[in-house]
Amino acid sequence: MHDRHSLRAKSPRGQRATGELLTDHSLTTLHRANTVAARIGRLPIAHHRFALWLRAAALLHDTGKVAYGLQRQIGNTPEPAEIWGERHEVLSLGFLPTILAKLPREELLWIATGIVTHHRPLTGGEGRHRALLALYGRDSAEDFARKFGRIDANAVQDLTNWLHTTAVTAGLASPGPPPTLTAERLLKDTHTLFGELMDRWEWPLDSEEDADGLTAILLQGGVTMADRMASAHTPVHRDHPLTPAYRQRLEERLRTHGHGLRPQQTEAAHTTGHVFIRAWTGSGKTEAALLWALHNLHDMAAAGQGTPRVFYLLPYLAAINAMVRRLEEGELQATGQVGVSHSHAASYYLSRALNDDCASDAESLAAARKSLAQENATRLFRELIRVGTPYQPLRGALAGPAHSSALLDAANSLFILDELHAYDPRRLGMILAMMSFWEHLGGRIAIVSATLPDALQEAIQTALAQHVQLIQPPKDTVFPRRHRQLTRDNVLGSDAAITEMSGRIEAGEALLVVANNRPNARALYRKLGGIARRVHRERDAAIMLHSRYRRDHRAAIEDRIRARYRNGHPDRKGGVLVATQTVEVSLDVDFDTIHTACAPMDALCQRFGRVNRSGARPPADVIVHAPKYLPRHGEPGLFADGVYPKEPVALAWQILRQHSGEVIDEAMIGTWLNQIYSNIPGSWGNAWRDELNQSKDQFTHAFLTWSEPFRDRSTLKNDFDAMFDGKEAILAADRPEYEYRLTIDDGRRPGRLLAEDLLIPIAGNNRTTWDEQLEVDIIEAEYDEENGLGAIRN
């Protein structure tokens, strides 16, 4: 026999002999739901009683675990544990009509919706888990009751008494004596309420009910978020690290150098709503964006929109890691309060926790456990500021129990999109669709860029319903003229180019070389690296960075780059960094000169921004080499170095040749970009708009419609991931080490994290061998720590 004092919610964890009490878990989940509701605030698209539904669903979500079969499954009965096979969240429904008897039936259905969907899809069933309607939707009352097996009447009543008292205290139920609930009544009410849910959600909603579908998804997200927070016993941040003290520190820092806030920074600090922040590289755009976020954060909080989360979104992994360090250690002085939101988050934390001379598995394991705790806290929505790629919050569109909480977390939030690239209309269209959705959920958006063509501004303004204010330096501002643009008719890897670059290295310059693809970067590095090391007699005089390194090796390379080339380094040194486009965004580095392959104008401007970054020196040479066009497997047309579509690159090259030898600034590049994206019939800019709109509409239709809110979307995950083609693999030579690391910590997840440091990102279309035992893709390939991935031989 069980009573509420012995009912458990979980199996024993760690060294504990018993699992967590059901009442303890239910109460903790209610408290977490209170936190979620307060943080999210008033939703512009949801019913004003949404917070009450969330709190009630959180309290009652696991009450179906009263079933004896579930208690036996988690080892809380005298008999040996065995699988129960039924769904506790369905049985939880039966407590609602008794505990919340005073609520209208319509509200009970909303609460029931949040409860029953917090683990499994309700409808559909094409994915990994069978949908609940397929399991129970056709059962008679007798068959339904028989499935759940033994239910102790005393346990039901005792739990009912506790639930009533707790609900009264929480303001969810009216005071009075505890109601009576029998096991028979519990099963009958469960069957009846589940049938009503089936009537409500089994068939697609009418178009005018789309708001109901979205509300249901957000309610599901709130319950799953509260449940995960409660299960993890992880506290969430309540005090925002972005406070008025940030502006005070910034102004004080500027005063010590004889400066004040720039006009665009002051304007951003007083602008409410969406903004474009356009200014030259190194002009304080990040600070302007944070000042904008600070103002809007307080404005939204005063309007009842909770405690807005700030998402700082960047396109590249290296830029993300650098931005986290910048925010935590510099701008905000908020160590441990900025979350890393990308697929390599745990590896990022691990690279910071591990010492180079880490001598034992025990030390590595301790660092891995710490890293996982930090990553899990981010996944559990602890931090109020998060840095990531746009594609992490985009994944919220997959909805369902796994992703709906990400959708809710995005509500009433602030989004800073740094250096949003225009030249890839397919991905940009998806981001525009999601920006429109974030606005629909009460969000506000800042687009930050040195290069913001009018066409991109128009596309963003069209996607958003509210006005987007353009913030830029005053019209009479003299833009810093940091660069002298030169073109070369030879390609970047030609003998003539190598000779010219070698001469600059011999002269002691800090040279940045940017190739469009990895094979070209590796070839250039082989030719230039030895020269730089001979001249400077240092290993780090030559470094290469691209996207195809083992995770642990890449982290070390990024540290070496920062140590030698960071902007404002008191002891500037020469040398060469050979890189791909991964160097374009947000790395605060400073070089004397760049030689780069021709690319879209937007990308070139970002590359130029790594040269003479602060403008303290005379205009520096930025040298662009002629493009080389190649076919790409399975796609029509030609591509610059097999990477960028020919048309925007050819247009950029034509303009650059016309202006070769001129000293340039970002204002000139803005004019050139407008030429490239001009909306002339038959032009590339016109085709770009068509592809952009098509991509936006396709993503909206596939992922952002809610007529079937609880249909299993897990089968769409592969389609979604295919949009951002890429996967990870290990080298065949690393397989033994990978297998060994998996066994560390008895095979628990910290060991897997240590193993994942051996993963290498590769293109999605690369052939790999799937290892069933280790559950990882394996490649035969050339690889070394310095050069990264070479030819794949699979």
N, C-alpha and C positions, 0 to 999 in steps of 0.2 A: 504493500500500500504506500502511496506517496501523498504528501501534503506539500504546501508551498515551500516549506522549509527544506524539503529534500529534492524537489524538482530541479533539474539541471538544464542549462541552455547549451552547454558545450561539453565535449569530451575533455578529460584531464589534459592539461598542457604542461610541458616541461617536467619538473620534479613534483608537481602537485598530484595528490592522490585522487582528488575529485575535481570535476569541472565547475565552471562558474554557475552560481544559482540562477535560475530562470528569472526570479524577481529582481535580482541585482542587475542582470543584463537588461531587462525591460526598463528598469528605472534609469540606468545609464543611457540607454538609447533615447528615452524621453528627454533627458537633460541635453543630449547632443542635438536632438531635434529642436529644442529651444534655442540652442546656439546657432544652428543652421537658419532657423526662421529669423532670428535677430540679425544675422549677418546678411541674409538675402534682402530683407526688408519687403516693402510693398511691391508686388509684381504688377507691371502695367497691363498684363494680358490675362491675369488669373483672378478668380473670385476672391472677394475680400476676406473670406473665411479659410483661405488656403492654409494659413499657418495653423489654424485649429485642426484641420484635417490631417496635416502632417504630424502634429504632436500626438493626436489620438492614434493614428496608424503606427507611429513609433512605439507607443506604449503597448499596443496589442499585437504587434507584428509576429511575435514568436509564441503566443499563448497556445497554439496548437501543439507545442511540444509537451503538453500535458499527457498526450497519448502514451500508453505504456510501451508500445512498440518503439517509439522514438527514444524513450528513456533507456530501453534495453540496448538500442543501437549505439548509444554513446557511453555504454558501460555503467549505467546507474541502476542496475537491478541485480539480484543474486544470480540470475542465469548468465551464461556466456553471451557476449555481445553478438548480435546478428543484424543484418540489414533489414530495416523495416519496410522500405520500398514505397512509402507514401509521402505526401507533401504536407509538412506541418503548417505552411502558410495558408493552405486551403482550410484546414481545421480551425485555424485562428479566427476565421470569419464568424464562427458560431458564437463568440463572446460579444460581438458588437451589439446586437439587438438588446441584450440584457444590460451591459455596462453603460451603453449610450442610448438608453431607452427614450430620453426626451428629445433626441435629435430627429429632424425630419428624415424620411426614408431616402430622399435624394442625397442628403449629406452622408448618411450611412454608406450609400453606394460609392461615394467618392473616397471615403476612408477605407472601405473594403478594397477599392481599386489599388490604393497605395500598399495595402498589406499583401494582397495576393500576388503582386507582380515583383516583389523585391528579390526573387531568386531566378525565376524561370519566365520565358515568354508565355503570355496568356493564350495567344492565337498563333496560327501558322504551324511551325514545327519542322521546317526543312533543315534546321541546324542541328547542332550537336545534342541539344536537350529536347526531349519531347515537350510540346506545349501543354499547358494545364487543361485546356479545353479538350484536347485529344485524350487525356488521361481520365477525366471525370465528366465530361460534358454530356455524355449519353446515358449516364447511370440513373437507374431508378433510386428512390429514397432508400430502399432496402439494400440494394447493391452498394450504394454509396457508403452507407453506415457500416456494412460488412468489411469494406476495404480498410477502414481505420482501426479495426480490431478493438482490443480491450481499452476502456477508458474508465479510470477509477472515479466513482461519483464523489467521494470525499475530497479527492485532489481537485476536482473541478470546482466544487463549492468553496474550498479553502482559497484557491486561486482567485475565484470570483470576489470573495470578500476583500482580498488584498487589492485587486484591481479597482474595485469600487472606491475604497478609501484613497488610493493613489489618484484616481481620476478626479475625485472631489477636491483633493488638495491642489491638484494642477488646474482646477477650473474647467475641467472637461465634462463633469457630471454634477448633478444637483445633490446637496446634502440629504441624508436620510438613511434609513437602515439598509444594510446590504441586501441586494435582490437574491432570489433563489434561482439556481441554474442546475438542472440535472444533466447527466450525460446524454440522455435521450433527447432532451431539448437542444443541447449543444449540437448534436448531429443533425437534427431536423432544421435548425436555423442555419447551419452551415450549408446544407443542401439547397435550401430556399434562396439564400443570399448568393450562392455561387450561380444558381440558375439566372438570377436577375443580372449578375455580371455578364453572363454569357449573352443574354438578350441585349445588353448595352454595347458590348465590344466585339461580338463575333463577326459582324458584318461591317463593311466600310461605312464611315460616317458620310453624311451629306457635306457638301462643300462649306455650307454655312456653319457646320459644327467643327471645323478645323481647329478653332480655338479650344474646344473641349478636348480634342485629341492631344494638343500640346500641353494643356493643363495636366492631363493624365500622365504624360511622360515626365513632366517636371515633378509631379507628386511622387511618382516612382523613384525619381532621382533623389528626392529629399529623404525618402525612407532608406534607400540603399546607402546614402551618404551617412546618415545618422547611425545606421546599423554597423557600418564598417568602422566608423570612428569609435563606437562603443566597444566593438570587439577588439580593436587594437589598443584600447586604453591610452590613446594618444591625445594629449591636450592640444587644443587649437589656439592659434594666436587671436587675441581679442584687440590688442592695442596695435594700431597701424604704425609701421616704422616710418612712413612718410608723414612727417609732422611739420608745423611751421618752423621748427628748429632747422630744417633743411635749408630753407631760404636764408635764414640768419647766418648759417655757416657758409653758404655760397657767397653771400654779399661780403662777409668778413674776409673770405679767401681772396676775392677779387680786389678788395680794398688794399690788402697787403701788397698787391702788385700794381697799385695805382689805377685800378679799373672799377667800373660798376657794371650793373646788369646791362646787357645790350638791349636796344629797343624791342627787338623781337622776343627776347626773354621776358621783358616787362609786360608786353602785350599778351603773351601766352599765359602769364600768371594771373591775368584778369579776364580771360576768355572762357565763357560758359558754352558747353556743347562741343560738337565735332570740330576738328581743326586740321588744316594742312600746315605743317611747319617746314618751310623751305629756306635753306641758307647753305652757305658753302661749308665744305668739310672743315672741321676744326673751329667752327663759329659758336659752339655751345648749344647745338640742337638737342643733345641729350638733356642738358640742364633745363632748356626751355620746355621739353616734354614733361619733365618731372614737375616743374612749376605749374604747368597746365593741369597735370594729374592732381596735384595738391589742391588747387582751387576747386576743381570739379568734384574731388572726393568730399570735401566739406559741403559743397552745394547739394550733392546728391544725398548725403547723410541728413542734412537739414530738411530735405524733401521727403524723408521717410524711406529712402532707398537703401537702408541698412548700412553696412560697412563695405564699400566697394573694393573688390579685388583689383589689383593693377597687374595686367599682363603686358610684359615687355617682349615683343615678338621680333625675332631676327631670323634671317634665312639660313645661317650656317652654324654648325656645331662649335667651331673654334670661336666665333664671335659671341656665342651664348656664354661659354665658359668665361671669356674675358669680361663680359658685361656683368656677370654675377660677382666676380671679384671687385669690379669697379664700384658697384652699388654697395656691396657689403663693407668694403674696406675704405672706400673713398666718399662717394656722394652721400650715402645715408648713415654711414657708421653703424651698420645694423648686422653685425656678424651673426650668422645662424638664422636670420629672419627673411632671407630671400630664397625662394624655392627654385630648383632647376627642373624644368618641365620639358624633357626630351627623352628619346628612347635610350640614351646612354647616361641617364642621370646618375645611376648608382656608380657607374664607372668614373664619372666625374668626381663624385665624392670620394671614391676610393683613391683616386690619384692624388687628392689633397691630403688624405689621411695617412697614406703609406710613406714611409721614409725610404730614401734610395738604398739605405743600408739595412733594410728590414731583414732580420737574420733568421727568422723562424716562421714555421707555419702558424704558430700560436699568435705571433704579432700580426701576420697577414690576416688571420681569421678575426682577430679583434677589430682590425680596421674594416674588414668586410662587413662585420655585424653593425658597426657604427654607420657605415655607408648605407646599408640597407635600411636602418632605422631612419636616416635622413630622407632617403628616397621614398620610403613608405609614408612618411609624414607628409611629403609633398603630394603623393597620390591620394592621401586622405584629406587633402585640402587644408592643411594646417596653415601655411604661410599666406599672408595677405598680398605679397608681391611675388610674382613668379616670372622667370625668364625662360623662354622657350622658342620653338619654331611655330609658325602659324598652323602647322599640320597637327599639333597635339590638340588644341581646342577644336580644330576641324573634326577630329575623330569623335567628338561628342555627337555628331550627326548620326552615328551608327545607333544611338539610343540603346534601348534594352537595359537589363539590369547592370550590364558592364559599363555602359557609357552615359546613361541618362543623368547621372549625378554630375558629369562634366557639363552638360547642358544647363542644369540648374545653377551650377557654380558660376557660369558665365553671365547669368542674369544680373543686371544692375552693376556691371563691372566696367572698368576702364581699360581700353586696349591701345597700346602704343605700337604701331607697326613701323619698324625702322628699315629704311631702304627697301621699299616694296618695288620689286623689279617689274617693269612693264612688258619686257620683250617676250615673255612666255605667257601668251594669252590663255592657254589651257589651265594652268595652275592659278593664274591671276583671277580667272573667272570664278573658280571655286572659292577663293578667298573673298571676292566681292559678294558672292551669295551668302557666305557666312557673316560678313560684316553687316549685311542687311538684317540677318537674323539676330545678331547681337543687339543691334539698334532696337529691333522689335521687342527684345527682352529688357529694354531699359538701359542698354549700354551706351557709352560714349567713346568716340574713336579719334585718335590722333595719327596722322600719316606724317612721318618724319623722313625727309630726303634732301640730299643736295641736288638731285636731278629729278624734277617732277614735271614731266611734259604736260602741256595743257590737255592732251587727249586722256591721260591717266586721271587728271583732276576731274575731267568731265565724266569719265566712266564711274568714278567713285561717287561723285555727287548724284549721278543718275541712280546708282544702287541704293543710296540712302535717302530717306524721306525728309530728313531735316537738313537745314543749311549747313554747309561746311565752310568755316571761316578760314581764309588764307592769311597766314602770318608769315611775313618775310621781312628782310631788312628794308628800311625806308628807301624810297625811290632815289634819293640823293646819295645813298651809301656807295662808297667806292669799294668794290669787291677786291680782295687781295689777289694780286696777279702773281701766283706762286709758280707758274709752269710755262715753259716754252715748248710748244707742241711741234714735233718733227715727225715726218714720215720717211720710211725707207721702202724702196721697191723690192727689196729682198725679204724672204720669209725669215721668221725668227731663228730658225735653226741653220740658216745658210752660213757658208764659210765667212762671208763678209760680215754678217751679224756677229758671229763668234769673235772675229778679230776686233770689232769695235767694242764689244762688251769686255773682252779681255783687257783692252787698253784702259778701260775705266777702273777695272779691278786693280791693275798694276799701279794706277794713279792714286790708289787708296780710298776710292769712293765706296760708300755703302750702296750697293746696287741691288735693285729688285728686278727679277726677271719673272714674267707671268706668261705661262703657256696656257693654251685652251684645253689641252688634254694631258693625261698622265704620261703616256709614252713619250711625248715631246718634252715634258718637264724632266723626265728621267734622262733622256739623251742630252739635254742641255746641262744638267747637273754633272754628268760624267765629264763633259768637256770643260766646265768652268770651275768645278769644285776644287780640283787640284791646284789650279792657278791661285785661287783665293787663299788656300792654306799655305802655299809656298810664300806668298807675299806677306801674310800676317803671322805665320808660324803658330796658328791656333786651329784646333779642330772646328770650333764654332764659327770660324770665318766663312764656312760654307755650310748651309742648311737647306734642306728641301722640305716642302710641305705640300701634301695633296690629301685626298680623301681616302686613300687606300692603304692605311696603316693599321696594324694591330692597335687596339684601344690603348694599351699601356704605353706603347711606343709613341703614339701620337701625343699623348699628354706630356711626355718628356720633351718632345720637339717644340711644342707650344711654349713651354717654360724657357727653353733655350732662346727662342726668338724674342720673347719679352725681355729677357735678361740683356740681350745685345742691342736690340733696335727700338726699344720703347721710346715714345715721344718724350722729349725733355731729358733724356739720359745725360747725366753730367759729364760722362766720358764717352763721347761718340766714337765708334769704331767703324772701320771699313769692313768689307766682305761682300758676300752675295747670298741672297735668299732666292731660291728658285721655287716657284709656287704655281698652283692652278688658281681658279677663281675663288677658292676657299679663303684667300687673303683679302678679298674685296671689302668685307663689311666689318666695321666696328673694332678692328684691331688697331689699337692706338700705337702704331709704329711709325717710324720716320726714316726715309731713305733719301739719298742724294739724287738718284736717277732711277728711271724705270725703262726697261725695254720690254715691250709686250706685243704679243700677237694681236692682230685686229679682232675685235669682238663688237657686239652691239654698243652703241654710244653710252647707254646707261652704265654698263659694266666697266667700260673704259674710264669713265669719270670716277668710279669708285676706286679703280686701280691707281689713277693719278693721285687720289687723295692720300695715298700712303707715302707720297714724296713731298718734301719741304712742307710738312704737315702744318706747322704753326705759321709759316710764311715769314720766318725770321731771317731767311737767307734770300739772296737774289733769285729771280725766277730760275727754276731747275728744269733740266731737259726731261721731257716725257716723250719717249720715242716709240712710235707704233709701226710695226712691220706689216708688210702686205699679207692679206689673207690667202689661205690655200683652201680651195673647196674640194670636198670629198663626198662621195655617196655614203649613206648610212643604211645598214642592213634593215630591210623590211619597210623602208620609208621612201616616198618619192622625193625628188629634188636633191639639191646639194647643200652641204653644211660646212661652215668654216671649221677646218680641222676635225670634221665629223661631229661637231658639238652644236654650233649655233646655226639656225636657218640662214641661208645665203642672203636673203633680201635685206634684213636690217643691217647686216654686217657690210654689205656692198654699199648701202646708202651712207653708213658711217665713214667708210673708206673714201668715198667720193668727196665728202665734205672735208675730211681731214687733209687730204691732198691739196685741196684748194687753199687751205689755211696753214700749210706747213711753214714752220719758221716763225710763226706769230706767238707772242706772249698772250696767254688766254686766261680766262677766269670762268667760274661756274655760270655766270650770266650768259656768256657766249655759248656755252654748251647747252644751256636751256633753249636758246634760239635754234641751235642745230637739232635738238631733239624734236622741237615743234615741226621742223621741216620733215624729219623722218616719219613722224606720226600724223602728218597732214591727211585730212579726210578728202582727198581728191579721188573721184571715181576711177577705179582701176588701179589705184596705188596700193602699196603694201600697207600703209596706214589704214586704208579702207578695209582691206582683208583682215587686218588685225582686229578691228572693231567687230567684224562679223564673227570671227572665231571666239573672241572674248565673250560676246553676248550669248553665243551658242553654249559655251562651256558653263557660264553662269546659270542659264536656264536648265541645262541638263543636271547640274548638281542640285539645284533647288528641287527639281521634280523627283530625283532619285532619293535624296536624303533629307529634305527639309519640308516635306508634306506629311500631314499627321492624320489622314483619314483612316489609317489602320495603325494606331499608335503602338499596339502590343504584338503585332506580327513579328516573328523572329527575324531580325536583321543580321544575324551572325553570318549568314551566307553572303552578305554584301561586303564583308570585311576584306575578302580577297580582291573584289572589284575596287574597293577604296584604296587598298595598298598598291594595287597595280597602277593607280593614278600617280603614285610617287615611287616609280619603279626603283627597287633596291632591296637587297637582302644582305645577310651576313653569313660568313663561312669561316672555318678554320683550315689552316694548312694541314695536309696529310702528315707532315713531319711533327706537327704539334698535337696530334691525336693522343699519344700516350700522356702528355702533360695535361691535356684537357680532361682526360678520363681520371687521372689522379686527383686533380683539383675538385672534381665533382664529388669525390669521396670525403673531402675535408668536412669536418663538422657533421659526420655521419650522413652525408648526402643532403643535408638541409640547404636552404637557399644561399647562405653565405658562401658555401663551397661553389655553388653555381656562379655566383658573382665573380669569384676569383677565376673561375674557368672562362667566363665571358670576356675577361680581359684579353683573351687570345683571339677574339673574333675580329674579322676584317670586313668592312663594308665592300660589297661588290654590286655590279649592275644586276638588275632583276633578270635579264636574259642570259646571264652567264650560266653555262652548264656546270652542275655540281653533282656530287654523289651524296645521297641522303643516308646518314648512318642511323639505322633504326634503334640501336642500343643506346647511343648517346643523344639522339634526337637533335642532330646538328648537320648542316651542310658541310661537306668537305671538298677541298680543291687541291689538285696538284698544280703547283705554281712556283715561279721564281719569287723569292722574297728575302729581304734582309732588313735589319732595323733602320739602316740609314736611307735606303732607296725605296723601301716599301714594296708594294706588290708589283711584280713584273708580269710576264706572260703566263696565262693560265693554260694548262695543258690538258684539262679534262676533255 
